[in-house]
Amino acid sequence: MSVPTPAPAGGTAVDELLDPAFLDGVENLSMPDVRALRQQAEQAEVNLSYTRRLLQGRLDIVRRELQRRAEHDGRSLVDLLPEILSEKGRGPAHGLGRHQTVQPSAPERLEHWVTSLTPADDLSDVQALPDDQLERAARALGDGERGLSQRRRGVQQVMDALAGELGRRYREGLADVAQLLADESRH
């Protein structure tokens, strides 16, 4: 029996943003409409970022357990958690240092997506899992992380394009900063 493949990270909300037609005609939209699109993209990026952090934590634990076994390290996984959580051995972050003004929406749904990557493997006790299940979980989580990161980069490009459009309007005098501040003070 084959295990169903989970939907791509972010689901249809991200699919919509990544559709090349999403930005078609953005230069003709009103400022509130462009800001709404930017906010939509920002929410999707925050959700993907949060999901990636959840996924990466699980992947780090699974990989460290596999390493612990291969090296015959007598320490327990619990003893290794400070090392795992300190990101030792992980490369530099690839985030773009964006200031996030929103929180992840429906974190339980995002957690469910991460869990769906390894439906046959209960990762609540990785020390009890045999090597083959841990290796399968590591592959599934790694594949999920790569796909998620690719989609996240695409959403970030959409955010950049929308920010660029807003910036262009201010530079060219097509938008008024005073009006923006007045609008934001009402919210």
OpenMM code with the backbone's topology and positions (N, CA, C; nanometers):
from openmm import Vec3, app, unit

residues = "MET SER VAL PRO THR PRO ALA PRO ALA GLY GLY THR ALA VAL ASP GLU LEU LEU ASP PRO ALA PHE LEU ASP GLY VAL GLU ASN LEU SER MET PRO ASP VAL ARG ALA LEU ARG GLN GLN ALA GLU GLN ALA GLU VAL ASN LEU SER TYR THR ARG ARG LEU LEU GLN GLY ARG LEU ASP ILE VAL ARG ARG GLU LEU GLN ARG ARG ALA GLU HIS ASP GLY ARG SER LEU VAL ASP LEU LEU PRO GLU ILE LEU SER GLU LYS GLY ARG GLY PRO ALA HIS GLY LEU GLY ARG HIS GLN THR VAL GLN PRO SER ALA PRO GLU ARG LEU GLU HIS TRP VAL THR SER LEU THR PRO ALA ASP ASP LEU SER ASP VAL GLN ALA LEU PRO ASP ASP GLN LEU GLU ARG ALA ALA ARG ALA LEU GLY ASP GLY GLU ARG GLY LEU SER GLN ARG ARG ARG GLY VAL GLN GLN VAL MET ASP ALA LEU ALA GLY GLU LEU GLY ARG ARG TYR ARG GLU GLY LEU ALA ASP VAL ALA GLN LEU LEU ALA ASP GLU SER ARG HIS".split()
positions = [
    Vec3(0.0844, -0.1176, 0.0000),
    Vec3(0.0000, 0.0000, 0.0000),
    Vec3(0.0890, 0.1240, 0.0000),
    Vec3(0.0669, 0.2129, -0.0923),
    Vec3(0.1495, 0.3334, -0.0995),
    Vec3(0.0914, 0.4421, -0.0096),
    Vec3(0.1800, 0.5229, 0.0419),
    Vec3(0.1410, 0.6327, 0.1297),
    Vec3(0.1130, 0.7549, 0.0426),
    Vec3(-0.0005, 0.8230, 0.0650),
    Vec3(-0.0300, 0.9400, -0.0176),
    Vec3(0.0747, 1.0492, 0.0019),
    Vec3(0.1062, 1.1161, -0.1062),
    Vec3(0.2018, 1.2261, -0.1019),
    Vec3(0.1301, 1.3508, -0.0513),
    Vec3(0.1873, 1.4192, 0.0492),
    Vec3(0.1216, 1.5404, 0.0980),
    Vec3(0.1211, 1.6497, -0.0091),
    Vec3(0.0253, 1.7378, 0.0023),
    Vec3(0.0182, 1.8527, -0.0882),
    Vec3(0.1465, 1.9345, -0.0738),
    Vec3(0.1832, 2.0098, -0.1760),
    Vec3(0.3018, 2.0958, -0.1630),
    Vec3(0.2852, 2.1939, -0.0456),
    Vec3(0.3956, 2.2309, 0.0129),
    Vec3(0.3946, 2.3238, 0.1264),
    Vec3(0.3162, 2.4499, 0.0926),
    Vec3(0.2292, 2.4894, 0.1832),
    Vec3(0.1505, 2.6108, 0.1636),
    Vec3(0.0243, 2.5900, 0.0829),
    Vec3(0.0116, 2.4744, 0.0189),
    Vec3(-0.1099, 2.4400, -0.0535),
    Vec3(-0.1490, 2.5388, -0.1619),
    Vec3(-0.2792, 2.5532, -0.1806),
    Vec3(-0.3307, 2.6357, -0.2896),
    Vec3(-0.3023, 2.7844, -0.2694),
    Vec3(-0.2890, 2.8281, -0.1445),
    Vec3(-0.2586, 2.9697, -0.1203),
    Vec3(-0.1240, 3.0059, -0.1834),
    Vec3(-0.0262, 2.9181, -0.1700),
    Vec3(0.1051, 2.9426, -0.2289),
    Vec3(0.1010, 2.9165, -0.3791),
    Vec3(0.0256, 2.8158, -0.4206),
    Vec3(0.0103, 2.7915, -0.5652),
    Vec3(-0.0369, 2.9176, -0.6358),
    Vec3(-0.1344, 2.9848, -0.5755),
    Vec3(-0.1889, 3.1081, -0.6346),
    Vec3(-0.0802, 3.2149, -0.6481),
    Vec3(0.0000, 3.2314, -0.5432),
    Vec3(0.1064, 3.3326, -0.5459),
    Vec3(0.2140, 3.2998, -0.6490),
    Vec3(0.2407, 3.1716, -0.6676),
    Vec3(0.3470, 3.1299, -0.7587),
    Vec3(0.3019, 3.1222, -0.9039),
    Vec3(0.1738, 3.1358, -0.9267),
    Vec3(0.1230, 3.1372, -1.0640),
    Vec3(0.1778, 3.2624, -1.1326),
    Vec3(0.2437, 3.2461, -1.2478),
    Vec3(0.3009, 3.3634, -1.3160),
    Vec3(0.1978, 3.4741, -1.3418),
    Vec3(0.0712, 3.4388, -1.3531),
    Vec3(-0.0330, 3.5385, -1.3790),
    Vec3(-0.0684, 3.6203, -1.2542),
    Vec3(-0.0191, 3.5789, -1.1367),
    Vec3(-0.0549, 3.6491, -1.0134),
    Vec3(-0.0178, 3.7975, -1.0191),
    Vec3(0.0956, 3.8282, -1.0760),
    Vec3(0.1436, 3.9667, -1.0798),
    Vec3(0.1022, 4.0417, -1.2070),
    Vec3(0.0316, 3.9734, -1.2960),
    Vec3(-0.0116, 4.0396, -1.4194),
    Vec3(-0.0981, 4.1613, -1.3875),
    Vec3(-0.0635, 4.2741, -1.4442),
    Vec3(-0.1429, 4.3958, -1.4285),
    Vec3(-0.1287, 4.4635, -1.2936),
    Vec3(-0.0309, 4.4225, -1.2119),
    Vec3(-0.0161, 4.4809, -1.0784),
    Vec3(0.0080, 4.6317, -1.0867),
    Vec3(0.0710, 4.6762, -1.1953),
    Vec3(0.0999, 4.8198, -1.2102),
    Vec3(-0.0275, 4.9016, -1.2301),
    Vec3(-0.1380, 4.8355, -1.2617),
    Vec3(-0.2650, 4.9062, -1.2827),
    Vec3(-0.3582, 4.8994, -1.1619),
    Vec3(-0.3179, 4.8272, -1.0589),
    Vec3(-0.4024, 4.8130, -0.9398),
    Vec3(-0.3901, 4.9357, -0.8500),
    Vec3(-0.4896, 4.9543, -0.7677),
    Vec3(-0.4845, 5.0641, -0.6700),
    Vec3(-0.3812, 5.0316, -0.5622),
    Vec3(-0.3355, 5.1343, -0.4917),
    Vec3(-0.2391, 5.1139, -0.3830),
    Vec3(-0.2935, 5.0171, -0.2783),
    Vec3(-0.4185, 5.0322, -0.2328),
    Vec3(-0.4692, 4.9358, -0.1339),
    Vec3(-0.4699, 4.7922, -0.1875),
    Vec3(-0.4972, 4.7766, -0.3162),
    Vec3(-0.4970, 4.6418, -0.3737),
    Vec3(-0.3559, 4.5834, -0.3779),
    Vec3(-0.2567, 4.6645, -0.4130),
    Vec3(-0.1183, 4.6153, -0.4161),
    Vec3(-0.0732, 4.5828, -0.2735),
    Vec3(-0.1091, 4.6671, -0.1788),
    Vec3(-0.0733, 4.6388, -0.0390),
    Vec3(-0.1401, 4.5107, 0.0097),
    Vec3(-0.2635, 4.4870, -0.0318),
    Vec3(-0.3341, 4.3645, 0.0074),
    Vec3(-0.2646, 4.2414, -0.0509),
    Vec3(-0.2186, 4.2512, -0.1747),
    Vec3(-0.1451, 4.1406, -0.2355),
    Vec3(-0.0137, 4.1169, -0.1622),
    Vec3(0.0536, 4.2253, -0.1257),
    Vec3(0.1796, 4.2124, -0.0516),
    Vec3(0.1535, 4.1468, 0.0840),
    Vec3(0.0449, 4.1856, 0.1500),
    Vec3(0.0104, 4.1268, 0.2798),
    Vec3(-0.0223, 3.9774, 0.2636),
    Vec3(-0.0915, 3.9421, 0.1571),
    Vec3(-0.1218, 3.8017, 0.1276),
    Vec3(0.0077, 3.7224, 0.1101),
    Vec3(0.1009, 3.7769, 0.0360),
    Vec3(0.2292, 3.7102, 0.0144),
    Vec3(0.3089, 3.7024, 0.1446),
    Vec3(0.3042, 3.8086, 0.2231),
    Vec3(0.3763, 3.8090, 0.3507),
    Vec3(0.3225, 3.7007, 0.4438),
    Vec3(0.1899, 3.6853, 0.4484),
    Vec3(0.1321, 3.5817, 0.5337),
    Vec3(0.1758, 3.4434, 0.4879),
    Vec3(0.1753, 3.4202, 0.3585),
    Vec3(0.2188, 3.2908, 0.3062),
    Vec3(0.3659, 3.2658, 0.3391),
    Vec3(0.4499, 3.3677, 0.3278),
    Vec3(0.5925, 3.3523, 0.3573),
    Vec3(0.6137, 3.3224, 0.5052),
    Vec3(0.5400, 3.3887, 0.5923),
    Vec3(0.5508, 3.3630, 0.7366),
    Vec3(0.5073, 3.2196, 0.7674),
    Vec3(0.4002, 3.1759, 0.7048),
    Vec3(0.3540, 3.0384, 0.7265),
    Vec3(0.4590, 2.9373, 0.6789),
    Vec3(0.5170, 2.9621, 0.5627),
    Vec3(0.6206, 2.8717, 0.5112),
    Vec3(0.7450, 2.8735, 0.6000),
    Vec3(0.7821, 2.9903, 0.6478),
    Vec3(0.8983, 3.0024, 0.7345),
    Vec3(0.8775, 2.9252, 0.8647),
    Vec3(0.7610, 2.9401, 0.9234),
    Vec3(0.7266, 2.8689, 1.0470),
    Vec3(0.7283, 2.7177, 1.0223),
    Vec3(0.6675, 2.6758, 0.9124),
    Vec3(0.6621, 2.5339, 0.8783),
    Vec3(0.8027, 2.4794, 0.8592),
    Vec3(0.8882, 2.5563, 0.7952),
    Vec3(1.0263, 2.5130, 0.7731),
    Vec3(1.0995, 2.4957, 0.9057),
    Vec3(1.0759, 2.5862, 1.0000),
    Vec3(1.1403, 2.5721, 1.1310),
    Vec3(1.0936, 2.4441, 1.2013),
    Vec3(0.9646, 2.4145, 1.1940),
    Vec3(0.9131, 2.2904, 1.2531),
    Vec3(0.9793, 2.1688, 1.1881),
    Vec3(0.9815, 2.1695, 1.0564),
    Vec3(1.0375, 2.0589, 0.9802),
    Vec3(1.1862, 2.0434, 1.0094),
    Vec3(1.2596, 2.1537, 1.0102),
    Vec3(1.4034, 2.1485, 1.0317),
    Vec3(1.4361, 2.0944, 1.1702),
    Vec3(1.3563, 2.1284, 1.2695),
    Vec3(1.3785, 2.0743, 1.4037),
    Vec3(1.3672, 1.9231, 1.4058),
    Vec3(1.2643, 1.8713, 1.3413),
    Vec3(1.2487, 1.7253, 1.3350),
    Vec3(1.3624, 1.6612, 1.2564),
    Vec3(1.3975, 1.7222, 1.1464),
    Vec3(1.5046, 1.6679, 1.0639),
    Vec3(1.6365, 1.6663, 1.1409),
    Vec3(1.6654, 1.7720, 1.2144),
    Vec3(1.7888, 1.7770, 1.2943),
    Vec3(1.7912, 1.6641, 1.3977),
    Vec3(1.6779, 1.6394, 1.4625),
    Vec3(1.6713, 1.5341, 1.5645),
    Vec3(1.6902, 1.3964, 1.5008),
    Vec3(1.6215, 1.3711, 1.3901),
    Vec3(1.6340, 1.2411, 1.3225),
    Vec3(1.7771, 1.2198, 1.2740),
    Vec3(1.8347, 1.3207, 1.2119),
    Vec3(1.9728, 1.3066, 1.1622),
    Vec3(2.0716, 1.2844, 1.2766),
    Vec3(2.0500, 1.3544, 1.3865),
    Vec3(2.1427, 1.3397, 1.4999),
    Vec3(2.1292, 1.2017, 1.5620),
    Vec3(2.0079, 1.1470, 1.5639),
    Vec3(1.9912, 1.0117, 1.6162),
    Vec3(2.0617, 0.9104, 1.5265),
    Vec3(2.0509, 0.9287, 1.3956),
    Vec3(2.1230, 0.8397, 1.3038),
    Vec3(2.2745, 0.8518, 1.3247),
    Vec3(2.3229, 0.9727, 1.3427),
    Vec3(2.4659, 0.9949, 1.3666),
    Vec3(2.5074, 0.9321, 1.4992),
    Vec3(2.4252, 0.9493, 1.6011),
    Vec3(2.4556, 0.8928, 1.7332),
    Vec3(2.4723, 0.7414, 1.7235),
    Vec3(2.3853, 0.6783, 1.6486),
    Vec3(2.3927, 0.5327, 1.6316),
    Vec3(2.5171, 0.4932, 1.5517),
    Vec3(2.5446, 0.5642, 1.4440),
    Vec3(2.6594, 0.5304, 1.3582),
    Vec3(2.7915, 0.5446, 1.4340),
    Vec3(2.7973, 0.6434, 1.5230),
    Vec3(2.9202, 0.6679, 1.5999),
    Vec3(2.9229, 0.5913, 1.7310),
    Vec3(2.8170, 0.5149, 1.7581),
    Vec3(2.8044, 0.4409, 1.8841),
    Vec3(2.8214, 0.5340, 2.0034),
    Vec3(2.7620, 0.6530, 1.9903),
    Vec3(2.7664, 0.7538, 2.0964),
    Vec3(2.6741, 0.7065, 2.2086),
    Vec3(2.7273, 0.6896, 2.3252),
    Vec3(2.6498, 0.6372, 2.4381),
    Vec3(2.5543, 0.7363, 2.5015),
    Vec3(2.5656, 0.8615, 2.4625),
    Vec3(2.4761, 0.9613, 2.5214),
    Vec3(2.3343, 0.9429, 2.4681),
    Vec3(2.2380, 0.9820, 2.5496),
    Vec3(2.0985, 0.9746, 2.5050),
    Vec3(2.0679, 1.0944, 2.4159),
    Vec3(1.9631, 1.0800, 2.3394),
    Vec3(1.9204, 1.1900, 2.2528),
    Vec3(1.8822, 1.3122, 2.3368),
    Vec3(1.8244, 1.2888, 2.4518),
    Vec3(1.7885, 1.3999, 2.5417),
    Vec3(1.9147, 1.4754, 2.5837),
    Vec3(2.0225, 1.4016, 2.6120),
    Vec3(2.1490, 1.4663, 2.6488),
    Vec3(2.2050, 1.5493, 2.5333),
    Vec3(2.1722, 1.5097, 2.4112),
    Vec3(2.2241, 1.5778, 2.2924),
    Vec3(2.1373, 1.6961, 2.2476),
    Vec3(2.0204, 1.7127, 2.3068),
    Vec3(1.9300, 1.8194, 2.2619),
    Vec3(1.9920, 1.9585, 2.2646),
    Vec3(2.0649, 1.9966, 2.3684),
    Vec3(2.1258, 2.1312, 2.3630),
    Vec3(2.2154, 2.1497, 2.2405),
    Vec3(2.2915, 2.0462, 2.2060),
    Vec3(2.3777, 2.0518, 2.0879),
    Vec3(2.2938, 2.0600, 1.9604),
    Vec3(2.1898, 1.9796, 1.9532),
    Vec3(2.1023, 1.9789, 1.8351),
    Vec3(2.0362, 2.1155, 1.8179),
    Vec3(1.9848, 2.1674, 1.9264),
    Vec3(1.9102, 2.2934, 1.9198),
    Vec3(1.9995, 2.4147, 1.8988),
    Vec3(2.1291, 2.4002, 1.9283),
    Vec3(2.2198, 2.5133, 1.9075),
    Vec3(2.2639, 2.5236, 1.7628),
    Vec3(2.2183, 2.4324, 1.6790),
    Vec3(2.2454, 2.4340, 1.5348),
    Vec3(2.3924, 2.4111, 1.5024),
    Vec3(2.4650, 2.3441, 1.5894),
    Vec3(2.6044, 2.3113, 1.5580),
    Vec3(2.6075, 2.2274, 1.4323),
    Vec3(2.6990, 2.2596, 1.3452),
    Vec3(2.7142, 2.1809, 1.2244),
    Vec3(2.6211, 2.2210, 1.1123),
    Vec3(2.5261, 2.3067, 1.1399),
    Vec3(2.4360, 2.3503, 1.0330),
    Vec3(2.4998, 2.4691, 0.9642),
    Vec3(2.4811, 2.4763, 0.8373),
    Vec3(2.5370, 2.5868, 0.7592),
    Vec3(2.4705, 2.7175, 0.7938),
    Vec3(2.5115, 2.8233, 0.7282),
    Vec3(2.4542, 2.9544, 0.7559),
    Vec3(2.3075, 2.9588, 0.7169),
    Vec3(2.2325, 3.0437, 0.7861),
    Vec3(2.0909, 3.0616, 0.7549),
    Vec3(2.0776, 3.1237, 0.6167),
    Vec3(1.9711, 3.0860, 0.5494),
    Vec3(1.9485, 3.1392, 0.4159),
    Vec3(1.8305, 3.2349, 0.4132),
    Vec3(1.7811, 3.2739, 0.5308),
    Vec3(1.6723, 3.3703, 0.5362),
    Vec3(1.7207, 3.5048, 0.4856),
    Vec3(1.6290, 3.5883, 0.4511),
    Vec3(1.6655, 3.7173, 0.3946),
    Vec3(1.6533, 3.8298, 0.4969),
    Vec3(1.6400, 3.7942, 0.6239),
    Vec3(1.6352, 3.8947, 0.7280),
    Vec3(1.5137, 3.9858, 0.7186),
    Vec3(1.4033, 3.9324, 0.6742),
    Vec3(1.2819, 4.0129, 0.6586),
    Vec3(1.2180, 4.0379, 0.7946),
    Vec3(1.1726, 4.1576, 0.8134),
    Vec3(1.0973, 4.1904, 0.9341),
    Vec3(0.9563, 4.1361, 0.9169),
    Vec3(0.9143, 4.0513, 1.0095),
    Vec3(0.7821, 3.9906, 0.9988),
    Vec3(0.6845, 4.0675, 1.0864),
    Vec3(0.5749, 4.1099, 1.0251),
    Vec3(0.4746, 4.1862, 1.0989),
    Vec3(0.3504, 4.1040, 1.1272),
    Vec3(0.3493, 3.9794, 1.0829),
    Vec3(0.2347, 3.8920, 1.1069),
    Vec3(0.2830, 3.7627, 1.1700),
    Vec3(0.1896, 3.6913, 1.2302),
    Vec3(0.2179, 3.5622, 1.2928),
    Vec3(0.1690, 3.4503, 1.2015),
    Vec3(0.2221, 3.3300, 1.2195),
    Vec3(0.1716, 3.2183, 1.1391),
    Vec3(0.0222, 3.1990, 1.1636),
    Vec3(-0.0505, 3.1724, 1.0572),
    Vec3(-0.1929, 3.1443, 1.0721),
    Vec3(-0.2115, 2.9932, 1.0828),
    Vec3(-0.3009, 2.9513, 1.1662),
    Vec3(-0.3339, 2.8097, 1.1854),
    Vec3(-0.2097, 2.7220, 1.2058),
    Vec3(-0.1320, 2.7473, 1.3110),
    Vec3(-0.0101, 2.6680, 1.3326),
    Vec3(-0.0370, 2.5178, 1.3401),
    Vec3(-0.1536, 2.4788, 1.3904),
    Vec3(-0.1841, 2.3361, 1.3988),
    Vec3(-0.1943, 2.2731, 1.2593),
    Vec3(-0.2409, 2.3490, 1.1616),
    Vec3(-0.2479, 2.2999, 1.0231),
    Vec3(-0.1058, 2.2851, 0.9664),
    Vec3(-0.0199, 2.3785, 1.0007),
    Vec3(0.1191, 2.3731, 0.9537),
    Vec3(0.1921, 2.2549, 1.0167),
    Vec3(0.1667, 2.2317, 1.1448),
    Vec3(0.2239, 2.1155, 1.2150),
    Vec3(0.1740, 1.9861, 1.1507),
    Vec3(0.0469, 1.9830, 1.1161),
    Vec3(-0.0103, 1.8636, 1.0522),
    Vec3(0.0604, 1.8358, 0.9189),
    Vec3(0.0903, 1.9400, 0.8434),
    Vec3(0.1592, 1.9201, 0.7157),
    Vec3(0.2956, 1.8555, 0.7379),
    Vec3(0.3695, 1.9041, 0.8364),
    Vec3(0.5013, 1.8464, 0.8652),
    Vec3(0.4861, 1.6997, 0.9045),
    Vec3(0.3891, 1.6704, 0.9886),
    Vec3(0.3648, 1.5326, 1.0317),
    Vec3(0.3271, 1.4440, 0.9132),
    Vec3(0.2565, 1.5008, 0.8159),
    Vec3(0.2127, 1.4224, 0.7000),
    Vec3(0.3290, 1.3774, 0.6116),
    Vec3(0.4453, 1.4358, 0.6298),
    Vec3(0.5618, 1.3952, 0.5513),
    Vec3(0.6117, 1.2566, 0.5905),
    Vec3(0.5847, 1.2170, 0.7143),
    Vec3(0.6311, 1.0873, 0.7646),
    Vec3(0.5144, 1.0114, 0.8283),
    Vec3(0.4076, 0.9843, 0.7526),
    Vec3(0.2878, 0.9246, 0.8124),
    Vec3(0.3104, 0.7841, 0.8684),
    Vec3(0.4053, 0.7113, 0.8151),
    Vec3(0.4293, 0.5748, 0.8616),
    Vec3(0.5275, 0.5700, 0.9791),
    Vec3(0.5833, 0.6837, 1.0157),
    Vec3(0.6855, 0.6864, 1.1206),
    Vec3(0.6458, 0.7830, 1.2312),
    Vec3(0.6222, 0.7292, 1.3498),
    Vec3(0.5914, 0.8127, 1.4658),
    Vec3(0.7234, 0.8648, 1.5212),
    Vec3(0.7461, 0.9941, 1.5023),
    Vec3(0.8742, 1.0526, 1.5425),
    Vec3(0.8746, 1.1008, 1.6880),
    Vec3(0.7731, 1.0636, 1.7655),
    Vec3(0.7709, 1.1072, 1.9047),
    Vec3(0.8736, 1.0337, 1.9899),
    Vec3(0.9245, 0.9190, 1.9426),
    Vec3(1.0283, 0.8457, 2.0142),
    Vec3(1.1272, 0.7905, 1.9121),
    Vec3(1.2122, 0.8784, 1.8590),
    Vec3(1.3036, 0.8375, 1.7523),
    Vec3(1.4026, 0.7311, 1.7983),
    Vec3(1.4353, 0.7273, 1.9261),
    Vec3(1.5303, 0.6272, 1.9747),
    Vec3(1.4737, 0.4860, 1.9636),
    Vec3(1.3404, 0.4740, 1.9598),
    Vec3(1.2774, 0.3427, 1.9515),
    Vec3(1.2614, 0.2943, 1.8075),
    Vec3(1.2833, 0.3821, 1.7098),
    Vec3(1.2642, 0.3443, 1.5696),
    Vec3(1.3863, 0.2717, 1.5152),
    Vec3(1.3627, 0.1720, 1.4312),
    Vec3(1.4777, 0.1055, 1.3675),
    Vec3(1.5437, 0.1978, 1.2648),
    Vec3(1.6659, 0.1665, 1.2317),
    Vec3(1.7436, 0.2490, 1.1393),
    Vec3(1.6718, 0.2745, 1.0078),
    Vec3(1.6106, 0.1710, 0.9499),
    Vec3(1.5462, 0.1892, 0.8200),
    Vec3(1.4318, 0.2901, 0.8264),
    Vec3(1.3573, 0.2909, 0.9350),
    Vec3(1.2497, 0.3896, 0.9492),
    Vec3(1.3066, 0.5299, 0.9690),
    Vec3(1.4130, 0.5416, 1.0463),
    Vec3(1.4760, 0.6725, 1.0650),
    Vec3(1.5330, 0.7247, 0.9340),
    Vec3(1.5959, 0.6385, 0.8579),
    Vec3(1.6510, 0.6803, 0.7289),
    Vec3(1.5399, 0.7229, 0.6336),
    Vec3(1.4299, 0.6499, 0.6325),
    Vec3(1.3154, 0.6861, 0.5488),
    Vec3(1.2589, 0.8218, 0.5930),
    Vec3(1.2472, 0.8418, 0.7234),
    Vec3(1.1963, 0.9689, 0.7756),
    Vec3(1.2903, 1.0835, 0.7389),
    Vec3(1.4212, 1.0600, 0.7501),
    Vec3(1.5187, 1.1648, 0.7153),
    Vec3(1.5068, 1.2019, 0.5680),
    Vec3(1.4913, 1.1031, 0.4808),
    Vec3(1.4745, 1.1311, 0.3374),
    Vec3(1.3463, 1.2100, 0.3117),
    Vec3(1.2378, 1.1675, 0.3728),
    Vec3(1.1093, 1.2355, 0.3517),
    Vec3(1.1137, 1.3789, 0.4027),
    Vec3(1.1720, 1.3986, 0.5196),
    Vec3(1.1820, 1.5338, 0.5747),
    Vec3(1.2757, 1.6201, 0.4907),
    Vec3(1.3861, 1.5628, 0.4461),
    Vec3(1.4791, 1.6371, 0.3607),
    Vec3(1.4146, 1.6779, 0.2293),
    Vec3(1.3410, 1.5852, 0.1677),
    Vec3(1.2703, 1.6175, 0.0437),
    Vec3(1.1661, 1.7264, 0.0684),
    Vec3(1.0938, 1.7136, 0.1792),
    Vec3(0.9928, 1.8142, 0.2134),
    Vec3(1.0556, 1.9508, 0.2352),
    Vec3(1.1704, 1.9538, 0.3016),
    Vec3(1.2390, 2.0812, 0.3281),
    Vec3(1.2856, 2.1458, 0.1982),
    Vec3(1.3377, 2.0666, 0.1070),
    Vec3(1.3836, 2.1225, -0.0210),
    Vec3(1.2662, 2.1816, -0.1001),
    Vec3(1.1561, 2.1089, -0.1067),
    Vec3(1.0388, 2.1596, -0.1784),
    Vec3(0.9806, 2.2835, -0.1128),
    Vec3(0.9731, 2.2810, 0.0192),
    Vec3(0.9216, 2.3958, 0.0930),
    Vec3(1.0105, 2.5175, 0.0704),
    Vec3(1.1412, 2.4996, 0.0786),
    Vec3(1.2336, 2.6120, 0.0622),
    Vec3(1.2241, 2.6721, -0.0777),
    Vec3(1.2071, 2.5870, -0.1768),
    Vec3(1.1934, 2.6366, -0.3140),
    Vec3(1.0660, 2.7213, -0.3273),
    Vec3(0.9580, 2.6750, -0.2705),
    Vec3(0.8323, 2.7504, -0.2766),
    Vec3(0.8442, 2.8810, -0.1964),
    Vec3(0.9128, 2.8746, -0.0840),
    Vec3(0.9314, 2.9948, -0.0025),
    Vec3(1.0108, 3.1000, -0.0789),
    Vec3(1.1163, 3.0573, -0.1482),
    Vec3(1.1941, 3.1525, -0.2293),
    Vec3(1.1057, 3.2154, -0.3371),
    Vec3(1.0183, 3.1374, -0.3969),
    Vec3(0.9259, 3.1917, -0.4966),
    Vec3(0.8325, 3.2951, -0.4374),
    Vec3(0.7817, 3.2690, -0.3187),
    Vec3(0.6941, 3.3661, -0.2514),
    Vec3(0.7731, 3.4921, -0.2179),
    Vec3(0.8969, 3.4774, -0.1754),
    Vec3(0.9792, 3.5944, -0.1455),
    Vec3(1.0024, 3.6787, -0.2708),
    Vec3(1.0151, 3.6143, -0.3846),
    Vec3(1.0298, 3.6897, -0.5099),
    Vec3(0.9021, 3.7678, -0.5417),
    Vec3(0.7877, 3.7094, -0.5129),
    Vec3(0.6605, 3.7804, -0.5321),
    Vec3(0.6543, 3.9005, -0.4372),
    Vec3(0.6932, 3.8796, -0.3118),
    Vec3(0.6955, 3.9909, -0.2161),
    Vec3(0.7865, 4.1026, -0.2655),
    Vec3(0.9029, 4.0659, -0.3166),
    Vec3(0.9972, 4.1659, -0.3675),
    Vec3(0.9388, 4.2419, -0.4862),
    Vec3(0.8698, 4.1707, -0.5734),
    Vec3(0.8090, 4.2364, -0.6890),
    Vec3(0.7004, 4.3355, -0.6444),
    Vec3(0.6211, 4.2967, -0.5462),
    Vec3(0.5164, 4.3863, -0.4967),
    Vec3(0.5766, 4.5063, -0.4232),
    Vec3(0.6801, 4.4820, -0.3439),
    Vec3(0.7483, 4.5929, -0.2763),
    Vec3(0.8116, 4.6855, -0.3795),
    Vec3(0.8658, 4.6284, -0.4852),
    Vec3(0.9237, 4.7089, -0.5927),
    Vec3(0.8198, 4.7963, -0.6600),
    Vec3(0.7017, 4.7415, -0.6810),
    Vec3(0.5938, 4.8203, -0.7419),
    Vec3(0.5520, 4.9351, -0.6500),
    Vec3(0.5407, 4.9074, -0.5215),
    Vec3(0.5052, 5.0139, -0.4271),
    Vec3(0.6149, 5.1206, -0.4252),
    Vec3(0.7400, 5.0776, -0.4214),
    Vec3(0.8510, 5.1722, -0.4220),
    Vec3(0.8531, 5.2577, -0.5478),
    Vec3(0.8267, 5.1951, -0.6605),
    Vec3(0.8228, 5.2689, -0.7875),
    Vec3(0.7186, 5.3804, -0.7813),
    Vec3(0.6049, 5.3507, -0.7261),
    Vec3(0.4977, 5.4503, -0.7184),
    Vec3(0.5381, 5.5687, -0.6303),
    Vec3(0.6053, 5.5406, -0.5198),
    Vec3(0.6510, 5.6500, -0.4336),
    Vec3(0.7603, 5.7307, -0.5030),
    Vec3(0.8553, 5.6627, -0.5669),
    Vec3(0.9645, 5.7320, -0.6364),
    Vec3(0.9121, 5.8220, -0.7475),
    Vec3(0.8126, 5.7739, -0.8190),
    Vec3(0.7598, 5.8480, -0.9335),
    Vec3(0.6484, 5.9455, -0.8957),
    Vec3(0.6235, 5.9591, -0.7649),
    Vec3(0.5216, 6.0539, -0.7205),
    Vec3(0.3787, 6.0085, -0.7455),
    Vec3(0.3604, 5.8817, -0.7690),
    Vec3(0.2262, 5.8285, -0.7943),
    Vec3(0.1548, 5.7901, -0.6651),
    Vec3(0.2270, 5.7950, -0.5548),
    Vec3(0.1701, 5.7635, -0.4242),
    Vec3(0.2224, 5.8661, -0.3250),
    Vec3(0.1473, 5.8876, -0.2211),
    Vec3(0.1782, 5.9912, -0.1236),
    Vec3(0.2069, 5.9272, 0.0119),
    Vec3(0.3266, 5.9500, 0.0634),
    Vec3(0.3653, 5.8954, 0.1931),
    Vec3(0.2744, 5.9486, 0.3027),
    Vec3(0.2370, 6.0753, 0.2977),
    Vec3(0.1483, 6.1327, 0.3996),
    Vec3(0.0150, 6.0583, 0.4017),
    Vec3(-0.0349, 6.0219, 0.2844),
    Vec3(-0.1609, 5.9471, 0.2777),
    Vec3(-0.1446, 5.8085, 0.3387),
    Vec3(-0.0301, 5.7439, 0.3125),
    Vec3(-0.0018, 5.6138, 0.3695),
    Vec3(-0.0028, 5.6211, 0.5220),
    Vec3(0.0653, 5.7208, 0.5780),
    Vec3(0.0710, 5.7361, 0.7230),
    Vec3(-0.0671, 5.7655, 0.7812),
    Vec3(-0.1452, 5.8457, 0.7113),
    Vec3(-0.2812, 5.8750, 0.7572),
    Vec3(-0.3660, 5.7471, 0.7545),
    Vec3(-0.3518, 5.6677, 0.6492),
    Vec3(-0.4279, 5.5427, 0.6398),
    Vec3(-0.3890, 5.4464, 0.7504),
    Vec3(-0.2590, 5.4357, 0.7767),
    Vec3(-0.2126, 5.3429, 0.8796),
    Vec3(-0.2506, 5.3887, 1.0190),
    Vec3(-0.2617, 5.5172, 1.0433),
    Vec3(-0.2985, 5.5664, 1.1758),
    Vec3(-0.4443, 5.5346, 1.2088),
    Vec3(-0.5245, 5.5093, 1.1060),
    Vec3(-0.6650, 5.4744, 1.1273),
    Vec3(-0.6835, 5.3276, 1.1619),
    Vec3(-0.5789, 5.2467, 1.1481),
    Vec3(-0.5940, 5.1030, 1.1729),
    Vec3(-0.5505, 5.0659, 1.3094),
] * unit.nanometer
topology = app.Topology()
chain = topology.addChain("A")
for resn in residues:
    res = topology.addResidue(resn, chain)
    for name in ("N", "CA", "C"):
        topology.addAtom(name, app.Element.getBySymbol(name[0]), res)
